[in-house]
Every structure is written in structure tokens, then in C-alpha cells.
């Protein structure tokens, strides 16, 4: 079984996918005039001005939900694993795929807004919706929805719960079985409360934990201030095969950097498109820009914080995958993953590292699990559109909780491989759809920029712009009645 899933994962994540991701990100960046540079100011401004409604969440809440999906074990375990098998140079390639991925995130999130619809009093949208409406390919949309549901509800939650269980066990010696039980009990209380409860938890937990994590990283860097030139020199020289130690694994540096970068920032997966569609905005490009900024926060802050803690303290090993031999072995008896970060913090604050990283992983991974459920639920709602979904919704919750528990008690290798399979399927399907359907997203961007130049607060009218099947925007934007207790 494990051999089979490993082969499937290797096939999905073969060089063609990595090349495809880079080329798509580059194409969208060039076609948009590198919006990820030009519109950074707008990204930040739009993040704080949006308001929620009865049907939709605010831009910040949608960002928090998206970040809860993006900021997970990929930021801690994934970054450490990239360094373990790709060397320090993998960090540069994580940065590169994130820079290019910002344009991809804009496209998929703007498309989600353009083709969103109102179901059961809430905005719903994502790849299945924009594939059906934008491409007119119902069969493709159904396959996409099924693939996302299986990936989000069955294959990928185990990566997050497993990392929580392992970290808690290592730090506090609590059996993984009990950790798994506690996780699913708390998770059940949240997901049975609906989308609004998920969003409300995410908007407070994510900023708090991200801030605390970055603060610890800053302390580690300050304590090793003299290492700044050497660390940056090592990252860049290793990234291009110029370093004498890591020159022989240049291919691994690129592959692991891109692979774990995509896992961490989620650009191109289609996952960020789901919370993007839930936002209450007057123009699709607004939320597209906010979601593009979210992957900057995810990788340039959290992943970089992890990488810096590890590299500044030298608490890592790097292994040549082909030979299985160590290229660098700075620490002994530490498995590739969060142990590197724990060891890094221990060098600065003895007795603090293991517990802190375990708690950080708990919050990051738990909020990611919540986001996975929301995404799975959205796709079930698409598949059952117009039909009663109570039984299906209950079944989804049970299957989801079972997958979370199974991941918590299983070995990490199998959990990661299953997660990679789910992710690989989603990336292939969604990127193909985005390339075929990118035109409306760029029409929206040009319309947004035109109205901004005129000094207007951009609003969207799909009919005037000639975009078909964008029914929500067909008569222009009208803000619904605002809630008295809304949160910005």
C-alpha cells in the first residue's frame, strides 16, 4: 500500500508539474504587468477597509480563513524538510515560487469572485464554480469538485493532525491517541457551528500565533546577528549550485523548494479561491489582490521565519536523496521536520523550543484543518446544488473527523505521501483551468485599474465588460444590508 501511494505521489510531482507551476506563475506575472509588485499598497489597504454582510465575510476575515489554510505544517515541517533534502538553496526557490505564485493566487481568487453565487444565504465559489460557468465544462467541474472534496476531507487533513500529534508527543509526552481524540472533539464543536464560527475562530487565532512565531524568529536572528551575511550568502550560492557543499544537489534544491513552496503558499491549488469567493467586496479584483498578499504573509513571514531560525543556528542536516548520505550533519538523532526548529530555539532559549514549536504547530495545523473542512463543504454544496444536503453534510463531517483522527495516530511518512497526492491532483486540475480561463481575471484587473485612475472606488459590472455567466455581477454591485455586529 505504502509503495503504491509513494509511486502515485512521485508521478504527480514529477518535473513536468514543477515546470508547469513555474511557467504558469511567470505567464500570469508578465500578463498582469507584475501586479505583485505594482499593487502591494492596494493589497494592504484593501485588507482593512472591507466590511462583512449577512451573506459574505469581510476581506480580512476571508484573508484569515485563507491564511488558516495556507499557514500549516508546510511552514514549519515543510520548510525544514526542504532544507533537509534540498539544502539551504531550497529556501530561495520557495521565495521564487511564492513571488510568481502571487499572480496565480490573484487569478484564481478573482475568478472565484467573478463566478461566485449565493447558496443558502451564503456566498459560495471556487474552481468547480468557475470551471462550469467560465469554461462551460460541467464534467470538468464535477471532477474538480470530487477531487477537492476527497483531497480536503480524506487525504490532506492527516498531514496536519499527524504533525500536531507528533509535536505534542515529543514536547509533552502525551500519547498520540489522546491527542487525536482531543483534536476531533474540539474540531467537531467548531465545524458543527457552520462557516461563521470557523471564520470567527480563524480571524483571532491566526494573527496571534503568526505574530508570536515571527517574534521568536526575530529574537533568534538578533542573537545571531553576525551570521546575517553568511546565511544569505549560503542561501543564494546554494540556490544556483555555486556552494562547494551543496552544488551537487542543485536539482533537489529547486524541486524541494518549489514543491514545499507550493504546499505552503497554496497558490494554484484552488484552495485559496474558496474563502476568496466568500468575501463581500464591490469588485472581484479587490479580493484577488488581498489573496495575492496572503501568500506573501504566509511564505515571506512564516516560512522565512522557520528557515532563518534553522539556518542562523545551524541546526539542520542535509541528505543527498540519491545516495542517502549526509552532505551536512550538524545535529544527530533529530528527524527531518519540526525537530530542526525546536533545536534552533533551544540554542537560544533552553527548555522553550520543543514546547513552543509544538504549540505553534497545534494552532497552525488546527486552523488549517478548519479551512480544509470549509473547502470540502463548499464542494459538496456545489455537487448537491439544489438538493437537500443535510445527510451529505453530516456524512462529510464524520468522514472528515475520521480522517483527522487516523492521521493523528499513523506514521508521518504515509500521512505526508497521501497529502502530496491530494495536493498534486488539485494543482494539475486547477492550473489547467486557470490557464484556460485567465482572460476574465485580467479584464477585471484592467477595469479595476481604470476606475482607480479615475479616482473611483471600483465596482464591477460583468454585463458591461462582456463576461458571460457571472450572474452575481450582471447588474452591477449592490452592497446588501449590513449587520449591526459586523466585524471589519
JOJOHU-V845861 format. One record per residue. N is the residue number from 1. RES is the residue in one small letter. PHI is phi as a letter, one per 40 degrees, with the letter a starting at -180 (none if undefined). PSI is psi in radians with two decimals (NA if undefined). Layout:
BEGIN
n=N res=RES phi=PHI psi=PSI
n=N res=RES phi=PHI psi=PSI
END
This chain:
BEGIN
n=1 res=x phi=none psi=-0.87
n=2 res=x phi=c psi=-0.64
n=3 res=x phi=c psi=-0.68
n=4 res=x phi=c psi=-0.85
n=5 res=x phi=c psi=-0.55
n=6 res=x phi=c psi=-0.75
n=7 res=x phi=c psi=-0.70
n=8 res=x phi=c psi=-0.77
n=9 res=x phi=c psi=-0.77
n=10 res=x phi=c psi=-0.63
n=11 res=x phi=c psi=-0.80
n=12 res=x phi=c psi=-0.62
n=13 res=x phi=b psi=0.56
n=14 res=x phi=c psi=2.89
n=15 res=x phi=d psi=-0.62
n=16 res=x phi=d psi=-0.67
n=17 res=x phi=c psi=-0.74
n=18 res=x phi=c psi=-0.77
n=19 res=x phi=c psi=-0.74
n=20 res=x phi=c psi=-0.78
n=21 res=x phi=c psi=-0.78
n=22 res=x phi=c psi=-0.80
n=23 res=x phi=c psi=-0.70
n=24 res=x phi=c psi=-0.79
n=25 res=x phi=c psi=-0.70
n=26 res=x phi=c psi=-0.75
n=27 res=x phi=c psi=-0.83
n=28 res=x phi=c psi=-0.61
n=29 res=x phi=c psi=-0.82
n=30 res=x phi=c psi=-0.79
n=31 res=x phi=c psi=-0.52
n=32 res=x phi=c psi=0.06
n=33 res=x phi=g psi=0.58
n=34 res=x phi=f psi=1.05
n=35 res=x phi=d psi=-0.47
n=36 res=x phi=c psi=-0.25
n=37 res=x phi=b psi=-0.81
n=38 res=x phi=c psi=-0.55
n=39 res=x phi=b psi=0.41
n=40 res=x phi=d psi=-0.73
n=41 res=x phi=c psi=-0.78
n=42 res=x phi=c psi=-0.65
n=43 res=x phi=d psi=-0.80
n=44 res=x phi=c psi=-0.75
n=45 res=x phi=c psi=-0.80
n=46 res=x phi=c psi=-0.41
n=47 res=x phi=c psi=-0.56
n=48 res=x phi=b psi=-0.13
n=49 res=x phi=c psi=-0.29
n=50 res=x phi=c psi=2.61
n=51 res=x phi=b psi=2.63
n=52 res=x phi=c psi=3.02
n=53 res=x phi=a psi=-3.13
n=54 res=x phi=c psi=-0.56
n=55 res=x phi=c psi=-0.50
n=56 res=x phi=b psi=2.79
n=57 res=x phi=c psi=2.90
n=58 res=x phi=c psi=2.91
n=59 res=x phi=d psi=-0.69
n=60 res=x phi=c psi=-0.72
n=61 res=x phi=c psi=-0.70
n=62 res=x phi=c psi=-0.68
n=63 res=x phi=c psi=-0.77
n=64 res=x phi=c psi=-0.71
n=65 res=x phi=c psi=-0.71
n=66 res=x phi=c psi=-0.75
n=67 res=x phi=c psi=-0.56
n=68 res=x phi=c psi=-0.52
n=69 res=x phi=c psi=-0.64
n=70 res=x phi=c psi=-0.75
n=71 res=x phi=c psi=1.74
n=72 res=x phi=a psi=-2.60
n=73 res=x phi=c psi=-0.36
n=74 res=x phi=c psi=-0.51
n=75 res=x phi=c psi=-0.49
n=76 res=x phi=b psi=-1.12
n=77 res=x phi=c psi=-0.77
n=78 res=x phi=c psi=-0.74
n=79 res=x phi=c psi=-0.75
n=80 res=x phi=c psi=-0.70
n=81 res=x phi=c psi=-0.66
n=82 res=x phi=c psi=-0.73
n=83 res=x phi=c psi=-0.64
n=84 res=x phi=c psi=-0.65
n=85 res=x phi=b psi=-0.23
n=86 res=x phi=b psi=-0.11
n=87 res=x phi=g psi=3.08
n=88 res=x phi=d psi=-0.51
n=89 res=x phi=c psi=-0.39
n=90 res=x phi=c psi=-0.50
n=91 res=x phi=c psi=-0.73
n=92 res=x phi=d psi=-0.75
n=93 res=x phi=c psi=-0.44
n=94 res=x phi=c psi=-0.72
n=95 res=x phi=c psi=-0.76
n=96 res=x phi=c psi=-0.80
n=97 res=x phi=c psi=-0.47
n=98 res=x phi=c psi=-0.74
n=99 res=x phi=d psi=-0.85
n=100 res=x phi=c psi=-0.63
n=101 res=x phi=c psi=-0.37
n=102 res=x phi=d psi=-0.67
n=103 res=x phi=c psi=-0.67
n=104 res=x phi=c psi=-0.74
n=105 res=x phi=c psi=-0.67
n=106 res=x phi=c psi=-0.84
n=107 res=x phi=c psi=-0.91
n=108 res=x phi=c psi=-0.62
n=109 res=x phi=c psi=-0.63
n=110 res=x phi=c psi=-0.71
n=111 res=x phi=c psi=-0.69
n=112 res=x phi=c psi=-0.67
n=113 res=x phi=c psi=-0.76
n=114 res=x phi=d psi=-0.74
n=115 res=x phi=b psi=0.34
n=116 res=x phi=c psi=2.87
n=117 res=x phi=a psi=2.90
n=118 res=x phi=c psi=2.09
n=119 res=x phi=b psi=2.23
n=120 res=x phi=f psi=0.67
n=121 res=x phi=g psi=0.11
n=122 res=x phi=b psi=2.60
n=123 res=x phi=c psi=2.36
n=124 res=x phi=b psi=2.54
n=125 res=x phi=a psi=3.02
n=126 res=x phi=i psi=-3.00
n=127 res=x phi=d psi=-0.78
n=128 res=x phi=c psi=-0.69
n=129 res=x phi=c psi=-0.82
n=130 res=x phi=c psi=-0.39
n=131 res=x phi=c psi=-0.79
n=132 res=x phi=c psi=-0.82
n=133 res=x phi=c psi=-0.68
n=134 res=x phi=c psi=-0.72
n=135 res=x phi=c psi=-0.32
n=136 res=x phi=g psi=0.43
n=137 res=x phi=b psi=1.49
n=138 res=x phi=d psi=-0.72
n=139 res=x phi=c psi=-0.68
n=140 res=x phi=c psi=-0.73
n=141 res=x phi=c psi=-0.72
n=142 res=x phi=c psi=-0.77
n=143 res=x phi=d psi=-0.75
n=144 res=x phi=c psi=-0.80
n=145 res=x phi=c psi=-0.72
n=146 res=x phi=c psi=-0.77
n=147 res=x phi=c psi=-0.76
n=148 res=x phi=c psi=-0.73
n=149 res=x phi=c psi=-0.81
n=150 res=x phi=c psi=-0.76
n=151 res=x phi=c psi=-0.82
n=152 res=x phi=c psi=-0.59
n=153 res=x phi=c psi=-0.41
n=154 res=x phi=b psi=-0.88
n=155 res=x phi=c psi=-0.67
n=156 res=x phi=c psi=-0.45
n=157 res=x phi=d psi=-0.55
n=158 res=x phi=c psi=-0.53
n=159 res=x phi=c psi=-0.77
n=160 res=x phi=c psi=-0.86
n=161 res=x phi=c psi=-0.58
n=162 res=x phi=c psi=-0.74
n=163 res=x phi=c psi=-0.67
n=164 res=x phi=c psi=-0.88
n=165 res=x phi=c psi=-0.76
n=166 res=x phi=c psi=-0.78
n=167 res=x phi=c psi=-0.75
n=168 res=x phi=c psi=-0.71
n=169 res=x phi=c psi=-0.78
n=170 res=x phi=c psi=-0.69
n=171 res=x phi=c psi=-0.71
n=172 res=x phi=b psi=0.01
n=173 res=x phi=f psi=0.75
n=174 res=x phi=b psi=2.23
n=175 res=x phi=d psi=2.41
n=176 res=x phi=d psi=-0.52
n=177 res=x phi=c psi=-0.82
n=178 res=x phi=c psi=-0.62
n=179 res=x phi=c psi=-0.78
n=180 res=x phi=c psi=-0.73
n=181 res=x phi=c psi=-0.81
n=182 res=x phi=c psi=-0.73
n=183 res=x phi=d psi=-0.87
n=184 res=x phi=c psi=-0.49
n=185 res=x phi=c psi=-0.85
n=186 res=x phi=c psi=-0.73
n=187 res=x phi=c psi=-0.72
n=188 res=x phi=c psi=-0.71
n=189 res=x phi=c psi=-0.58
n=190 res=x phi=c psi=-0.90
n=191 res=x phi=c psi=-0.44
n=192 res=x phi=c psi=-0.16
n=193 res=x phi=c psi=-0.07
n=194 res=x phi=g psi=3.12
n=195 res=x phi=c psi=-0.74
n=196 res=x phi=c psi=-0.67
n=197 res=x phi=c psi=-0.70
n=198 res=x phi=d psi=-0.80
n=199 res=x phi=c psi=-0.76
n=200 res=x phi=c psi=-0.66
n=201 res=x phi=c psi=-0.79
n=202 res=x phi=c psi=-0.69
n=203 res=x phi=c psi=-0.32
n=204 res=x phi=b psi=-0.73
n=205 res=x phi=c psi=-0.81
n=206 res=x phi=c psi=-0.91
n=207 res=x phi=c psi=-0.67
n=208 res=x phi=c psi=-0.89
n=209 res=x phi=c psi=-0.67
n=210 res=x phi=c psi=-0.74
n=211 res=x phi=c psi=-0.76
n=212 res=x phi=c psi=-0.69
n=213 res=x phi=c psi=-0.78
n=214 res=x phi=c psi=-0.64
n=215 res=x phi=c psi=-0.77
n=216 res=x phi=c psi=-0.70
n=217 res=x phi=c psi=-0.70
n=218 res=x phi=c psi=-0.72
n=219 res=x phi=c psi=-0.76
n=220 res=x phi=c psi=-0.76
n=221 res=x phi=c psi=-0.77
n=222 res=x phi=c psi=-0.70
n=223 res=x phi=c psi=-0.31
n=224 res=x phi=b psi=0.67
n=225 res=x phi=d psi=-0.67
n=226 res=x phi=c psi=-0.28
n=227 res=x phi=c psi=-0.07
n=228 res=x phi=d psi=-0.93
n=229 res=x phi=d psi=-0.72
n=230 res=x phi=c psi=-0.71
n=231 res=x phi=c psi=-0.81
n=232 res=x phi=c psi=-0.67
n=233 res=x phi=c psi=-0.71
n=234 res=x phi=c psi=-0.74
n=235 res=x phi=c psi=-0.86
n=236 res=x phi=c psi=-0.69
n=237 res=x phi=c psi=-0.66
n=238 res=x phi=c psi=-0.55
n=239 res=x phi=c psi=-0.45
n=240 res=x phi=b psi=0.30
n=241 res=x phi=g psi=0.29
n=242 res=x phi=c psi=-0.28
n=243 res=x phi=c psi=2.41
n=244 res=x phi=c psi=-0.59
n=245 res=x phi=c psi=-0.75
n=246 res=x phi=b psi=0.07
n=247 res=x phi=c psi=-0.52
n=248 res=x phi=c psi=-0.14
n=249 res=x phi=b psi=0.59
n=250 res=x phi=d psi=-0.77
n=251 res=x phi=c psi=-0.70
n=252 res=x phi=c psi=-0.65
n=253 res=x phi=c psi=-0.79
n=254 res=x phi=c psi=-0.85
n=255 res=x phi=c psi=-0.84
n=256 res=x phi=c psi=-0.62
n=257 res=x phi=c psi=-0.81
n=258 res=x phi=c psi=-0.80
n=259 res=x phi=c psi=-0.90
n=260 res=x phi=c psi=-0.46
n=261 res=x phi=c psi=-0.76
n=262 res=x phi=c psi=-0.71
n=263 res=x phi=c psi=-0.71
n=264 res=x phi=c psi=-0.83
n=265 res=x phi=c psi=-0.33
n=266 res=x phi=g psi=0.11
n=267 res=x phi=c psi=2.21
n=268 res=x phi=g psi=-0.25
n=269 res=x phi=c psi=-0.52
n=270 res=x phi=g psi=-0.18
n=271 res=x phi=c psi=-0.77
n=272 res=x phi=c psi=-0.35
n=273 res=x phi=c psi=-0.50
n=274 res=x phi=c psi=-0.93
n=275 res=x phi=c psi=-0.50
n=276 res=x phi=c psi=-0.70
n=277 res=x phi=c psi=-0.41
n=278 res=x phi=c psi=-0.14
n=279 res=x phi=c psi=2.54
n=280 res=x phi=c psi=1.76
n=281 res=x phi=b psi=2.78
n=282 res=x phi=c psi=-0.18
n=283 res=x phi=a psi=2.30
n=284 res=x phi=d psi=-0.62
n=285 res=x phi=c psi=-0.47
n=286 res=x phi=d psi=-0.87
n=287 res=x phi=c psi=-0.49
n=288 res=x phi=c psi=-0.72
n=289 res=x phi=c psi=-0.68
n=290 res=x phi=c psi=-0.75
n=291 res=x phi=c psi=-0.57
n=292 res=x phi=c psi=-0.69
n=293 res=x phi=c psi=-0.51
n=294 res=x phi=c psi=-0.57
n=295 res=x phi=c psi=-0.39
n=296 res=x phi=c psi=-0.83
n=297 res=x phi=c psi=-0.70
n=298 res=x phi=c psi=-0.97
n=299 res=x phi=c psi=-0.85
n=300 res=x phi=c psi=-0.34
n=301 res=x phi=b psi=-1.11
n=302 res=x phi=c psi=-0.89
n=303 res=x phi=c psi=-0.71
n=304 res=x phi=c psi=-0.64
n=305 res=x phi=c psi=-0.77
n=306 res=x phi=c psi=-0.86
n=307 res=x phi=d psi=-0.76
n=308 res=x phi=c psi=-0.73
n=309 res=x phi=d psi=-0.74
n=310 res=x phi=c psi=-0.84
n=311 res=x phi=c psi=-0.65
n=312 res=x phi=c psi=-0.49
n=313 res=x phi=c psi=-0.15
n=314 res=x phi=g psi=0.41
n=315 res=x phi=c psi=1.20
n=316 res=x phi=a psi=2.78
n=317 res=x phi=b psi=2.64
n=318 res=x phi=b psi=2.29
n=319 res=x phi=b psi=2.39
n=320 res=x phi=c psi=1.98
n=321 res=x phi=c psi=-0.61
n=322 res=x phi=c psi=-0.79
n=323 res=x phi=c psi=-0.37
n=324 res=x phi=g psi=0.13
n=325 res=x phi=c psi=2.68
n=326 res=x phi=c psi=2.30
n=327 res=x phi=c psi=-0.72
n=328 res=x phi=b psi=2.32
n=329 res=x phi=b psi=1.60
n=330 res=x phi=c psi=-0.45
n=331 res=x phi=b psi=2.50
n=332 res=x phi=b psi=2.57
n=333 res=x phi=g psi=0.30
n=334 res=x phi=b psi=2.12
n=335 res=x phi=c psi=2.59
n=336 res=x phi=d psi=2.27
n=337 res=x phi=h psi=-2.54
n=338 res=x phi=c psi=-0.34
n=339 res=x phi=d psi=-0.55
n=340 res=x phi=c psi=-0.80
n=341 res=x phi=c psi=-0.71
n=342 res=x phi=c psi=-0.76
n=343 res=x phi=c psi=-0.63
n=344 res=x phi=c psi=-0.81
n=345 res=x phi=c psi=-0.61
n=346 res=x phi=c psi=-0.54
n=347 res=x phi=c psi=-0.44
n=348 res=x phi=c psi=-0.78
n=349 res=x phi=b psi=1.49
n=350 res=x phi=d psi=2.38
n=351 res=x phi=g psi=-0.03
n=352 res=x phi=b psi=-0.54
n=353 res=x phi=d psi=-0.92
n=354 res=x phi=c psi=-0.81
n=355 res=x phi=c psi=-0.74
n=356 res=x phi=c psi=-0.83
n=357 res=x phi=c psi=-0.66
n=358 res=x phi=c psi=-0.75
n=359 res=x phi=c psi=-0.70
n=360 res=x phi=c psi=-0.81
n=361 res=x phi=c psi=-0.68
n=362 res=x phi=d psi=-0.87
n=363 res=x phi=c psi=-0.82
n=364 res=x phi=c psi=-0.86
n=365 res=x phi=c psi=-0.63
n=366 res=x phi=c psi=-0.76
n=367 res=x phi=c psi=-0.55
n=368 res=x phi=c psi=-0.72
n=369 res=x phi=d psi=-0.71
n=370 res=x phi=c psi=-0.78
n=371 res=x phi=c psi=-0.70
n=372 res=x phi=d psi=-0.73
n=373 res=x phi=c psi=-0.79
n=374 res=x phi=d psi=-0.75
n=375 res=x phi=c psi=-0.77
n=376 res=x phi=c psi=-0.75
n=377 res=x phi=c psi=-0.70
n=378 res=x phi=c psi=-0.70
n=379 res=x phi=c psi=-0.55
n=380 res=x phi=c psi=-0.70
n=381 res=x phi=c psi=-0.66
n=382 res=x phi=c psi=-0.82
n=383 res=x phi=c psi=-0.53
n=384 res=x phi=b psi=0.38
n=385 res=x phi=d psi=2.19
n=386 res=x phi=g psi=-0.05
n=387 res=x phi=b psi=2.81
n=388 res=x phi=c psi=2.27
n=389 res=x phi=b psi=0.19
n=390 res=x phi=c psi=-0.80
n=391 res=x phi=c psi=-0.78
n=392 res=x phi=c psi=-0.68
n=393 res=x phi=c psi=-0.73
n=394 res=x phi=c psi=-0.72
n=395 res=x phi=c psi=-0.72
n=396 res=x phi=c psi=-0.79
n=397 res=x phi=c psi=-0.73
n=398 res=x phi=c psi=-0.82
n=399 res=x phi=c psi=-0.75
n=400 res=x phi=c psi=-0.84
n=401 res=x phi=c psi=-0.66
n=402 res=x phi=c psi=-0.72
n=403 res=x phi=c psi=-0.69
n=404 res=x phi=c psi=-0.79
n=405 res=x phi=c psi=-0.75
n=406 res=x phi=c psi=-0.76
n=407 res=x phi=c psi=-0.63
n=408 res=x phi=c psi=-0.60
n=409 res=x phi=b psi=-0.10
n=410 res=x phi=c psi=2.97
n=411 res=x phi=c psi=2.57
n=412 res=x phi=c psi=-0.67
n=413 res=x phi=d psi=-0.82
n=414 res=x phi=c psi=-0.71
n=415 res=x phi=c psi=-0.78
n=416 res=x phi=c psi=-0.69
n=417 res=x phi=c psi=-0.75
n=418 res=x phi=c psi=-0.71
n=419 res=x phi=c psi=-0.72
n=420 res=x phi=c psi=-0.65
n=421 res=x phi=c psi=-0.85
n=422 res=x phi=d psi=-0.77
n=423 res=x phi=c psi=-0.77
n=424 res=x phi=c psi=-0.76
n=425 res=x phi=c psi=-0.81
n=426 res=x phi=c psi=-0.76
n=427 res=x phi=c psi=-0.83
n=428 res=x phi=d psi=-0.93
n=429 res=x phi=c psi=-0.79
n=430 res=x phi=c psi=-0.70
n=431 res=x phi=c psi=-0.66
n=432 res=x phi=c psi=-0.79
n=433 res=x phi=c psi=-0.75
n=434 res=x phi=c psi=-0.70
n=435 res=x phi=c psi=-0.74
n=436 res=x phi=c psi=-0.45
n=437 res=x phi=b psi=0.31
n=438 res=x phi=c psi=-0.47
n=439 res=x phi=d psi=-0.86
n=440 res=x phi=d psi=-0.59
n=441 res=x phi=c psi=-0.67
n=442 res=x phi=c psi=-0.49
n=443 res=x phi=c psi=-0.76
n=444 res=x phi=c psi=-0.72
n=445 res=x phi=c psi=-0.81
n=446 res=x phi=c psi=-0.68
n=447 res=x phi=c psi=-0.73
n=448 res=x phi=c psi=-0.81
n=449 res=x phi=c psi=-0.66
n=450 res=x phi=c psi=-0.81
n=451 res=x phi=c psi=-0.62
n=452 res=x phi=c psi=-0.71
n=453 res=x phi=c psi=-0.50
n=454 res=x phi=c psi=0.01
n=455 res=x phi=g psi=0.32
n=456 res=x phi=c psi=2.78
n=457 res=x phi=c psi=1.87
n=458 res=x phi=d psi=2.34
n=459 res=x phi=b psi=2.77
n=460 res=x phi=b psi=2.39
n=461 res=x phi=b psi=1.82
n=462 res=x phi=c psi=-0.54
n=463 res=x phi=c psi=-0.81
n=464 res=x phi=c psi=-0.54
n=465 res=x phi=c psi=-0.03
n=466 res=x phi=g psi=0.42
n=467 res=x phi=c psi=2.02
n=468 res=x phi=c psi=2.69
n=469 res=x phi=g psi=0.20
n=470 res=x phi=c psi=1.16
n=471 res=x phi=d psi=-0.63
n=472 res=x phi=d psi=-0.59
n=473 res=x phi=b psi=0.13
n=474 res=x phi=c psi=-0.58
n=475 res=x phi=b psi=0.39
n=476 res=x phi=g psi=2.99
n=477 res=x phi=c psi=2.33
n=478 res=x phi=b psi=2.07
n=479 res=x phi=c psi=2.25
n=480 res=x phi=c psi=3.03
n=481 res=x phi=d psi=2.32
n=482 res=x phi=c psi=2.58
n=483 res=x phi=c psi=2.56
n=484 res=x phi=c psi=-0.57
n=485 res=x phi=b psi=0.40
n=486 res=x phi=c psi=2.69
n=487 res=x phi=b psi=2.35
n=488 res=x phi=c psi=NA
END
